[in-house]
Amino acid sequence: MNRVLETWKEIGQDSVNLPNFLTLVRILLIPVFVVIFLVPTPDRSLLAAVVFTVAAVTDLLDGYIARRTGQVTKLGKLLDPIADKLLVLSALILLVNIDRVSAVVALLIIARELAVTGIRAIAAGERLIIAAEVTGKYKMALQVVAIVMLILEGTWLAEFGNLHLAGTGTLYLSLVLGYISGGQYVWSFWKQVVAKGL
């Protein structure tokens, strides 16, 4: 019990800062996005794309500001990847619901995210550090671009090109990168487990 309280104390220390505030804003924007995009009329789709983009931009900003100003906290390390996954997965589920994303593709993406989250949780429990891979960052960027295009498919912007085809192609590319980066996480984790003799 004392160890749990100590952990929460550590997480709470210096956690109130701008990067963590931006992460919290991202989490709060998720239900706003879901409510707007639940019934995707052209106007609501456009607004949903704006909300989703703003939420995704906070992901770029919070990490950049945290590293630049030395405000990296345990709370931020915990909340940031959770916020990212909730944002992307909620959008994918809604896009599957309106037949803009294949359920199989969404399940493959969800499976990858759950696997990586599980590995990170086990690593954290063993005090192993698995650094974020550059491939994973590209994967996230492509997912955001793909999702925005697929959301905008139902708006007047679709007149400028086949957003469904472009969005689907980009999502497939992000899926491939996701599994490559997932493999890198597994390999990094395995090397550290072997090195520590766990």
Rosetta silent file (secondary structure, phi, psi, omega in degrees, C-alpha in Angstrom):
SEQUENCE: MNRVLETWKEIGQDSVNLPNFLTLVRILLIPVFVVIFLVPTPDRSLLAAVVFTVAAVTDLLDGYIARRTGQVTKLGKLLDPIADKLLVLSALILLVNIDRVSAVVALLIIARELAVTGIRAIAAGERLIIAAEVTGKYKMALQVVAIVMLILEGTWLAEFGNLHLAGTGTLYLSLVLGYISGGQYVWSFWKQVVAKGL
SCORE:     score description
SCORE:     0.000 S_00000001
   1 L     0.000  -43.486  179.303    0.000    0.000    0.000 S_00000001
   2 H   -61.731  -38.139 -179.959    2.822    2.390    0.900 S_00000001
   3 H   -63.926  -39.812  178.347    4.532    1.679   -2.446 S_00000001
   4 H   -62.979  -44.997  179.454    1.335    2.594   -4.345 S_00000001
   5 H   -63.472  -40.003  177.802    1.033    5.859   -2.423 S_00000001
   6 H   -63.485  -40.992  178.986    4.692    6.670   -3.068 S_00000001
   7 H   -61.901  -45.319  179.231    4.240    6.004   -6.808 S_00000001
   8 H   -64.892  -34.841  176.729    1.225    8.339   -6.951 S_00000001
   9 H   -62.936  -45.350  179.273    3.185   10.959   -5.034 S_00000001
  10 H   -60.801  -44.033 -179.204    6.028   10.723   -7.569 S_00000001
  11 H   -63.679  -39.136 -177.197    3.589   10.994  -10.479 S_00000001
  12 H   -70.805  -26.983 -177.976    1.914   14.022   -8.916 S_00000001
  13 L   -65.772  129.022  176.793    5.149   15.957   -8.371 S_00000001
  14 L    56.898   25.618 -177.948    5.744   18.644  -11.011 S_00000001
  15 L   -86.562  -18.115 -179.095    2.911   17.221  -13.133 S_00000001
  16 L   -86.001   95.694  178.319    1.026   20.499  -13.506 S_00000001
  17 L  -149.983  174.958 -175.575    2.711   22.008  -16.561 S_00000001
  18 H   -62.462  -46.337  179.283    1.908   23.077  -20.128 S_00000001
  19 H   -58.174  -42.939  179.309    2.733   19.764  -21.869 S_00000001
  20 H   -68.713  -33.602  175.533    0.482   17.806  -19.488 S_00000001
  21 H   -62.526  -42.754  178.628   -2.238   20.439  -19.883 S_00000001
  22 H   -64.075  -38.084  177.067   -2.087   19.954  -23.681 S_00000001
  23 H   -63.660  -41.710  178.407   -2.335   16.184  -23.225 S_00000001
  24 H   -64.115  -39.789  176.911   -5.400   16.705  -21.015 S_00000001
  25 H   -59.644  -42.786  178.992   -6.927   18.990  -23.678 S_00000001
  26 H   -60.077  -44.132  179.302   -6.411   16.193  -26.227 S_00000001
  27 H   -63.044  -41.049 -179.251   -8.206   13.704  -23.979 S_00000001
  28 H   -71.044  -26.640  178.363  -11.095   16.151  -23.442 S_00000001
  29 H   -74.474  -20.151 -177.600  -11.403   16.790  -27.195 S_00000001
  30 H   -61.059  -51.718  178.008  -11.989   13.068  -27.883 S_00000001
  31 H   -63.896  -31.135  176.247  -15.614   12.970  -26.623 S_00000001
  32 H   -62.307  -47.260  178.088  -16.257   16.291  -28.417 S_00000001
  33 H   -59.247  -46.090 -177.766  -14.992   14.720  -31.653 S_00000001
  34 H   -61.158  -46.814 -179.104  -17.072   11.565  -31.104 S_00000001
  35 H   -61.594  -41.920 -179.139  -20.302   13.493  -30.451 S_00000001
  36 H   -67.220  -42.270 -172.253  -19.790   15.661  -33.557 S_00000001
  37 H   -90.699   -1.091 -179.681  -18.870   12.772  -35.875 S_00000001
  38 L   -61.145  -37.913  175.100  -21.464   10.309  -34.572 S_00000001
  39 L  -120.963   90.917 -168.855  -23.907   11.581  -37.218 S_00000001
  40 L   -81.982   81.625  168.793  -21.571   12.697  -40.036 S_00000001
  41 L   -75.779  166.630  178.624  -23.351   15.319  -42.122 S_00000001
  42 H   -54.758  -45.259 -179.627  -21.050   17.351  -44.434 S_00000001
  43 H   -66.741  -42.566 -179.954  -20.897   20.271  -41.966 S_00000001
  44 H   -67.157  -35.330  178.137  -20.381   18.022  -38.946 S_00000001
  45 H   -64.156  -41.993  178.492  -17.678   16.071  -40.803 S_00000001
  46 H   -62.978  -44.793  178.463  -15.808   19.287  -41.523 S_00000001
  47 H   -65.050  -39.886  178.587  -16.069   20.354  -37.874 S_00000001
  48 H   -62.252  -40.035  178.772  -15.022   16.846  -36.730 S_00000001
  49 H   -63.634  -39.016  178.580  -11.943   17.040  -38.976 S_00000001
  50 H   -65.046  -47.441 -179.326  -11.002   20.396  -37.407 S_00000001
  51 H   -62.301  -43.595  179.714  -11.433   19.053  -33.850 S_00000001
  52 H   -62.576  -42.728 -179.786   -9.463   15.895  -34.687 S_00000001
  53 H   -64.317  -43.599  178.296   -6.654   17.955  -36.272 S_00000001
  54 H   -60.444  -43.981  178.983   -6.451   20.309  -33.273 S_00000001
  55 H   -61.804  -42.460 -179.766   -6.259   17.281  -30.952 S_00000001
  56 H   -66.274  -36.388  178.960   -3.526   15.718  -33.113 S_00000001
  57 H   -65.339  -34.765  177.645   -1.529   18.989  -33.136 S_00000001
  58 H   -62.338  -27.334  177.427   -1.545   19.012  -29.304 S_00000001
  59 H   -66.450  -40.877  177.198    0.277   15.664  -29.563 S_00000001
  60 H   -65.980  -43.315 -174.743    3.093   17.313  -31.521 S_00000001
  61 H   -69.695  -43.607 -173.556    3.219   20.299  -29.193 S_00000001
  62 H   -63.816  -42.593  178.733    3.162   18.554  -25.816 S_00000001
  63 H   -65.863  -42.577 -179.088    6.131   16.302  -26.594 S_00000001
  64 H   -62.792  -48.172 -178.466    8.123   19.113  -28.206 S_00000001
  65 H   -65.047  -41.651 -178.962    7.518   21.537  -25.324 S_00000001
  66 H   -60.540  -44.655 -179.274    8.212   18.866  -22.677 S_00000001
  67 H   -71.670  -41.414 -175.643   11.579   17.971  -24.215 S_00000001
  68 H   -66.997  -36.784 -175.322   12.561   21.556  -25.058 S_00000001
  69 H  -103.102    3.412 -179.960   11.790   22.957  -21.602 S_00000001
  70 L    67.945   32.000 -178.682   12.770   19.901  -19.558 S_00000001
  71 L  -105.132   32.137  177.359    9.192   19.382  -18.356 S_00000001
  72 L   -73.832  124.118 -179.138    9.043   15.630  -18.998 S_00000001
  73 L  -124.645  164.087  177.465    7.057   14.043  -16.140 S_00000001
  74 H   -64.012  -38.310  178.476    5.953   10.533  -15.199 S_00000001
  75 H   -62.489  -42.930  179.150    2.325   11.605  -15.616 S_00000001
  76 H   -62.450  -43.007  178.716    3.077   12.884  -19.120 S_00000001
  77 H   -63.020  -30.858 -179.916    4.823    9.635  -20.065 S_00000001
  78 H   -78.820  -48.084 -172.991    1.769    7.734  -18.838 S_00000001
  79 H   -77.084  -35.903 -173.319   -0.989    9.913  -20.328 S_00000001
  80 H   -57.272  -53.322  179.488    0.523   10.880  -23.704 S_00000001
  81 H   -65.764  -31.011  177.509    0.467    7.430  -25.383 S_00000001
  82 H   -65.653  -44.737  179.767   -2.971    6.688  -23.876 S_00000001
  83 H   -61.131  -43.424  178.848   -4.350    9.949  -25.287 S_00000001
  84 H   -58.040  -48.585 -176.000   -2.866    9.176  -28.732 S_00000001
  85 H   -66.611  -41.940  178.975   -4.403    5.712  -28.832 S_00000001
  86 H   -62.058  -40.065 -179.583   -7.820    6.873  -27.619 S_00000001
  87 H   -63.642  -52.309 -176.833   -7.895    9.607  -30.273 S_00000001
  88 H   -67.020  -44.913 -175.961   -6.946    7.347  -33.193 S_00000001
  89 H   -68.403  -36.432  177.209   -8.993    4.332  -32.117 S_00000001
  90 H   -64.163  -40.019  178.176  -12.166    6.349  -31.490 S_00000001
  91 H   -65.359  -43.685 -179.937  -11.862    7.829  -34.997 S_00000001
  92 H   -61.883  -42.858  179.819  -11.254    4.410  -36.573 S_00000001
  93 H   -61.910  -43.139  178.364  -14.276    2.879  -34.846 S_00000001
  94 H   -65.853  -36.912  178.769  -16.499    5.707  -36.070 S_00000001
  95 H   -70.075  -33.678  174.125  -15.079    5.379  -39.614 S_00000001
  96 H   -64.576  -40.872 -178.057  -15.763    1.621  -39.584 S_00000001
  97 H   -59.572  -29.428 -179.869  -19.324    2.406  -38.484 S_00000001
  98 L  -109.290   21.096  174.235  -19.928    4.461  -41.655 S_00000001
  99 L    60.266   34.059  174.974  -18.055    2.039  -43.969 S_00000001
 100 L  -101.782  -15.481  176.067  -15.082    4.285  -44.699 S_00000001
 101 L  -131.603  136.758  176.713  -12.549    1.947  -43.053 S_00000001
 102 L   -65.301  137.451  178.246  -12.464   -1.836  -43.271 S_00000001
 103 H   -60.931  -34.046 -179.889  -13.181   -3.552  -39.943 S_00000001
 104 H   -64.616  -44.823  179.140  -10.205   -5.877  -40.606 S_00000001
 105 H   -62.301  -45.133  179.543   -7.811   -2.924  -40.994 S_00000001
 106 H   -60.696  -42.966  179.502   -9.186   -1.306  -37.826 S_00000001
 107 H   -64.080  -38.876  177.852   -8.783   -4.585  -35.893 S_00000001
 108 H   -64.181  -40.161  178.507   -5.186   -4.978  -37.102 S_00000001
 109 H   -67.263  -44.839  179.745   -4.377   -1.440  -35.963 S_00000001
 110 H   -62.358  -42.704  179.485   -6.109   -1.959  -32.599 S_00000001
 111 H   -60.278  -42.788  179.251   -4.292   -5.293  -32.080 S_00000001
 112 H   -62.401  -45.474 -178.414   -0.932   -3.637  -32.739 S_00000001
 113 H   -63.560  -41.719  178.879   -1.665   -0.788  -30.327 S_00000001
 114 H   -64.644  -41.133 -179.961   -2.773   -3.174  -27.573 S_00000001
 115 H   -63.086  -46.650 -179.387    0.323   -5.356  -28.060 S_00000001
 116 H   -65.445  -40.819  177.901    2.730   -2.399  -27.883 S_00000001
 117 H   -62.121  -41.089  177.844    0.898   -0.971  -24.861 S_00000001
 118 H   -62.272  -45.180  178.950    1.146   -4.359  -23.147 S_00000001
 119 H   -62.495  -42.271  179.470    4.874   -4.625  -23.847 S_00000001
 120 H   -64.710  -37.732  179.591    5.453   -1.092  -22.541 S_00000001
 121 H   -65.585  -43.714  178.166    3.474   -1.868  -19.371 S_00000001
 122 H   -63.615  -43.976 -179.934    5.527   -5.031  -18.726 S_00000001
 123 H   -61.001  -43.536  179.709    8.758   -3.126  -19.458 S_00000001
 124 H   -62.436  -38.873  178.179    7.780   -0.336  -17.059 S_00000001
 125 H   -63.574  -28.999  179.243    7.056   -2.926  -14.363 S_00000001
 126 L   -97.247    7.684 -178.552   10.577   -4.303  -14.818 S_00000001
 127 L    59.236   36.854  174.667   12.065   -0.763  -14.964 S_00000001
 128 L   -98.731  143.931 -179.869   13.138   -1.253  -18.578 S_00000001
 129 L  -108.037  119.944  175.877   13.140    1.754  -20.904 S_00000001
 130 L  -111.058  107.448 -177.535   11.876    1.248  -24.440 S_00000001
 131 L   -69.280  148.190  177.004   12.508    4.422  -26.429 S_00000001
 132 L   -65.811  134.865 -179.529    9.949    5.563  -28.987 S_00000001
 133 L   -85.992  146.330  177.033   10.948    4.509  -32.498 S_00000001
 134 H   -60.898  -37.399  179.078   11.083    7.038  -35.364 S_00000001
 135 H   -58.975  -39.300  178.693    9.036    4.571  -37.435 S_00000001
 136 H   -64.586  -34.637  178.125    6.289    4.761  -34.804 S_00000001
 137 H   -68.897  -40.568  176.130    6.219    8.552  -35.092 S_00000001
 138 H   -63.918  -38.543  178.388    5.849    8.338  -38.881 S_00000001
 139 H   -58.626  -47.001 -179.303    3.107    5.767  -38.356 S_00000001
 140 H   -62.965  -42.864  179.838    1.193    8.155  -36.093 S_00000001
 141 H   -61.756  -43.940  179.098    1.579   11.051  -38.557 S_00000001
 142 H   -66.040  -37.747  177.587    0.281    8.914  -41.445 S_00000001
 143 H   -61.119  -43.841 -179.591   -2.643    7.685  -39.345 S_00000001
 144 H   -62.336  -47.229  179.583   -3.655   11.271  -38.581 S_00000001
 145 H   -60.696  -45.651 -179.074   -3.423   12.313  -42.253 S_00000001
 146 H   -61.318  -46.621 -178.012   -5.381    9.210  -43.351 S_00000001
 147 H   -64.069  -42.503  178.821   -8.120    9.713  -40.766 S_00000001
 148 H   -60.919  -44.199  178.857   -8.538   13.408  -41.619 S_00000001
 149 H   -61.943  -41.248 -178.504   -8.887   12.552  -45.334 S_00000001
 150 H   -70.678  -32.332  174.557  -11.441    9.832  -44.567 S_00000001
 151 H   -67.398  -42.353 -177.242  -13.441   12.175  -42.321 S_00000001
 152 H   -73.822   -8.846  179.207  -13.419   14.853  -45.050 S_00000001
 153 L   -54.515  -31.032 -177.649  -14.667   12.339  -47.632 S_00000001
 154 L   -91.436   16.302 -178.008  -18.219   13.397  -46.774 S_00000001
 155 L  -117.567  177.294  178.863  -17.623   17.131  -47.343 S_00000001
 156 H   -64.417  -18.444  178.911  -17.351   19.510  -50.316 S_00000001
 157 H   -65.943  -18.636  179.329  -13.557   19.032  -50.174 S_00000001
 158 H   -65.084  -16.118  178.430  -14.087   15.614  -51.788 S_00000001
 159 H   -67.668  -19.552 -177.157  -14.577   17.491  -55.079 S_00000001
 160 H   -87.312   -1.156  178.993  -10.810   18.099  -55.215 S_00000001
 161 L   161.529  171.982 -179.196   -9.890   14.426  -55.430 S_00000001
 162 L   -81.488   89.046 -177.247  -10.677   10.906  -54.302 S_00000001
 163 H   -66.571  -31.022  179.754  -10.210   11.341  -50.553 S_00000001
 164 H   -65.094  -46.868  179.784  -11.379    7.790  -49.859 S_00000001
 165 H   -64.143  -46.053 -179.356   -8.685    6.260  -52.067 S_00000001
 166 H   -64.255  -43.621 -179.663   -5.966    8.606  -50.758 S_00000001
 167 H   -66.072  -42.504 -179.802   -7.037    8.107  -47.139 S_00000001
 168 H   -65.878  -43.584  178.011   -7.263    4.325  -47.446 S_00000001
 169 H   -60.689  -42.805  179.025   -3.848    4.100  -49.143 S_00000001
 170 H   -66.167  -37.741  178.828   -2.276    6.260  -46.433 S_00000001
 171 H   -66.256  -39.923  176.716   -3.921    4.173  -43.715 S_00000001
 172 H   -62.389  -40.641  178.419   -2.523    0.954  -45.260 S_00000001
 173 H   -64.020  -41.261  178.238    0.943    2.517  -45.308 S_00000001
 174 H   -65.115  -32.893  177.934    0.563    3.514  -41.640 S_00000001
 175 H   -64.741  -44.080  178.328   -0.497   -0.075  -40.867 S_00000001
 176 H   -62.290  -48.022  179.070    2.701   -1.451  -42.428 S_00000001
 177 H   -62.533  -34.915  179.267    4.846    1.086  -40.535 S_00000001
 178 H   -61.621  -42.458  179.826    2.911    0.273  -37.365 S_00000001
 179 H   -74.546  -30.446  174.674    3.848   -3.398  -37.547 S_00000001
 180 H   -65.370  -47.723 -179.938    7.464   -2.562  -38.393 S_00000001
 181 H   -67.392  -33.642  175.734    7.716   -0.266  -35.358 S_00000001
 182 H   -61.469  -41.579  176.128    5.859   -2.862  -33.267 S_00000001
 183 H   -62.539  -36.864  178.339    8.520   -5.401  -34.236 S_00000001
 184 H   -66.171  -39.045  176.626   11.199   -2.902  -33.208 S_00000001
 185 H   -62.500  -45.702 -179.530    9.551   -2.511  -29.777 S_00000001
 186 H   -61.277  -44.858 -179.037    9.428   -6.300  -29.321 S_00000001
 187 H   -63.541  -44.336  179.166   13.094   -6.663  -30.364 S_00000001
 188 H   -62.279  -43.076  179.003   14.226   -3.836  -28.055 S_00000001
 189 H   -63.069  -46.083 -177.612   12.244   -5.346  -25.172 S_00000001
 190 H   -63.029  -41.489  178.965   13.621   -8.851  -25.816 S_00000001
 191 H   -60.760  -41.405 -179.091   17.240   -7.626  -25.946 S_00000001
 192 H   -70.968  -36.169  177.251   16.852   -5.879  -22.608 S_00000001
 193 H   -63.080  -45.169  179.527   15.143   -8.916  -21.014 S_00000001
 194 H   -64.720  -42.954 -178.541   18.002  -11.166  -22.162 S_00000001
 195 H   -62.580  -36.691 -179.582   20.644   -8.652  -21.039 S_00000001
 196 H   -87.730   -6.508  179.185   19.118   -8.426  -17.548 S_00000001
 197 L    67.271   34.576 -179.382   18.574  -12.184  -17.346 S_00000001
 198 L   -79.775    0.000    0.000   14.862  -11.830  -16.521 S_00000001
